[in-house]
């Protein structure tokens, strides 16, 4: 039983190192110094977000930030920006 415990402990310890090659996570810095609030991500990596100025953006690794709408009456409130799973539709709440 003691040998089984040592073997299982070794196998459990080694699994994260052996499977690390299967994971391809990416980390990107969005908006250095700006207050951005990501609120959705599509299956192909497009992120919908808004910032402290209540501007709505989409962000991708190839295009960077793209402004898609903003508050027009200087009111300090807006809803969050959402994106569909395929990245083709974005919804946001803005005032006029």
CORMO-V108218 format. One line per field, one symbol per residue. psi: psi as a letter, one per 20 degrees, with the letter a starting at -180 (. if undefined). A space follows every 10 residues. Layout:
BEGIN
psi = ???
END
This chain:
BEGIN
psi = hghgggghgg ghhhghhhih iiplqqpqpp lpiqnqnpiq prhjjppprr ahjkqprqpr hhibpopirr pikkplqqrq pqqrhijipp qqprr.
END
